[in-house]
Amino acid sequence: MLVIEKFAAPEAVASERLELAFETRCKSRLRTQLASGEDCGLFLERGTVLRGGDKLLANDGRIVAVLAASEALMEAMSGDPLLLAKAAYHLGNRHVAVELKPGRLRFAADHVLGDMVRGLGLKVNEVAAPFEPESGAYGHAGAHGGHGHSADGEGRGPRIHDHFSYT
């Protein structure tokens, strides 16, 4: 089994791919498979959250690119920034991970949450897409070794998610 305990430099060229849903990318200890089918084990710093585009260094020297898998999401849309802010507030108040995009926000598919957001006046659709939610106000960019990431949610890299533990 391939063992991965470290991050590689962002510019490293990957020879392997690891595609994971967001919930799985929040686990610092994980047995999974590369896209090739090869078994691998992740043993990363506790609290690490992998992001699509991260590069990992396997113990045998191979570089593994992390891909955000497509997953079932709900996408709320509105041209009214206040409505989007209200929806984000109410979802966040329920500790729901939310991905913010211009004119829309995404969260894991849940009919109860979808109905709540519709009730606020937003149009909600079910979509399948990679999920890269915000890291939280207390998250730390670049938690895995100093190479920085943007704080606007568009950067890549693991983040320590505010006060939640995913391991």
C-alpha positions in Angstrom: 0.0 0.0 0.0 1.2 3.5 -0.9 1.7 5.7 2.2 1.3 9.4 2.1 2.3 11.6 5.0 3.4 14.9 3.5 2.5 17.6 1.0 4.5 18.2 -2.1 5.3 21.7 -3.5 2.3 23.1 -5.5 4.4 23.2 -8.7 5.4 19.5 -8.4 4.3 17.4 -11.4 1.9 14.6 -10.4 2.2 11.1 -11.7 -0.9 9.8 -9.7 -4.4 11.1 -9.0 -6.6 10.8 -5.9 -10.2 11.9 -6.3 -12.2 12.4 -3.1 -15.5 14.0 -2.1 -15.2 16.9 0.4 -16.3 14.9 3.5 -13.5 12.4 2.7 -11.0 15.2 2.1 -11.6 16.3 5.7 -10.1 13.1 7.1 -6.4 13.1 8.0 -6.3 9.3 8.4 -7.8 7.4 5.5 -7.4 4.2 3.5 -8.5 4.8 0.0 -7.5 4.2 -3.7 -5.7 6.2 -6.3 -7.5 6.6 -9.7 -5.3 3.8 -10.9 -6.9 1.5 -8.3 -3.8 1.2 -6.1 -4.4 1.2 -2.4 -3.1 4.1 -0.5 -3.1 5.4 3.1 -3.2 9.0 4.1 -1.6 9.9 7.4 -1.6 13.7 7.5 -1.6 16.3 10.3 -4.8 16.2 12.3 -7.3 18.9 11.1 -5.9 18.9 7.6 -8.5 19.5 4.9 -7.4 18.6 1.4 -8.4 20.8 -1.5 -8.7 20.1 -5.2 -5.3 20.9 -6.7 -3.2 20.0 -3.7 -0.1 17.8 -4.3 0.9 15.1 -2.0 4.3 13.4 -1.6 4.1 9.6 -1.2 6.8 7.8 0.8 8.1 6.2 -2.4 8.7 9.7 -4.0 5.6 9.8 -6.3 3.6 13.0 -6.5 -0.2 12.5 -6.1 -2.6 15.2 -7.3 -5.8 15.7 -5.2 -9.0 16.1 -7.2 -12.3 17.2 -5.8 -14.8 14.6 -6.8 -18.2 15.5 -8.2 -20.9 15.1 -5.6 -24.6 15.8 -5.0 -25.1 19.4 -4.1 -27.8 22.0 -4.0 -27.1 25.3 -5.6 -29.0 28.4 -4.5 -29.1 31.4 -6.9 -30.1 35.0 -6.7 -29.2 38.3 -8.2 -29.9 39.8 -4.8 -26.7 39.8 -2.6 -28.8 40.3 0.5 -30.8 37.1 -0.1 -27.6 35.2 -0.7 -26.2 36.6 2.5 -29.3 35.6 4.4 -29.1 32.1 3.0 -25.4 31.8 3.9 -26.1 33.0 7.4 -28.9 30.5 8.0 -26.9 27.6 6.6 -23.8 28.6 8.6 -26.0 28.9 11.7 -26.7 25.2 11.2 -23.0 24.5 10.8 -23.5 23.6 7.1 -20.4 23.8 4.9 -21.1 26.4 2.1 -19.3 27.2 -1.1 -19.7 30.8 -2.2 -19.7 31.7 -5.9 -20.8 34.9 -7.6 -24.6 35.0 -7.5 -24.9 31.6 -6.0 -23.9 29.3 -3.1 -23.7 25.5 -2.9 -24.2 23.1 0.0 -24.5 19.3 0.3 -27.8 18.0 -1.0 -30.4 18.0 1.7 -34.1 18.5 1.0 -34.8 20.1 4.3 -32.1 22.7 3.8 -33.2 23.2 0.2 -36.7 23.9 1.4 -35.4 26.4 4.0 -33.4 28.3 1.4 -36.3 28.3 -1.1 -38.4 29.7 1.8 -36.0 32.6 1.9 -36.8 33.4 -1.7 -33.9 31.8 -3.6 -34.1 29.5 -6.5 -32.5 26.1 -5.6 -31.4 23.4 -8.1 -29.8 20.0 -7.5 -26.4 19.8 -9.2 -23.5 17.4 -9.4 -20.1 19.2 -9.0 -16.9 19.3 -7.1 -17.4 20.9 -3.7 -14.9 23.4 -2.2 -16.7 25.1 0.7 -15.3 28.0 2.6 -12.8 27.2 5.3 -14.3 29.3 8.0 -13.4 32.5 9.7 -10.9 30.8 12.0 -9.4 28.6 9.3 -5.7 28.8 8.6 -4.4 28.9 5.0 -1.1 27.1 4.3 -1.4 24.9 7.4 0.8 22.2 5.8 4.2 23.7 5.4 4.2 27.3 4.6 3.2 27.7 1.0 0.4 30.2 1.1 -3.1 30.1 -0.2 -5.5 32.9 -0.7 -8.0 33.7 2.0 -10.8 34.3 -0.4 -11.8 30.7 -0.7 -10.4 30.4 -4.2 -7.0 29.2 -3.0 -6.0 25.6 -2.9 -4.6 23.8 0.0 -5.7 22.2 3.2 -7.2 24.4 5.8 -7.9 23.8 9.5 -11.6 24.2 9.7 -12.5 26.6 12.5 -13.8 24.6 15.5 -14.8 21.4 13.9 -12.8 18.1 13.9 -13.2 15.9 10.9 -11.0 13.0 12.1 
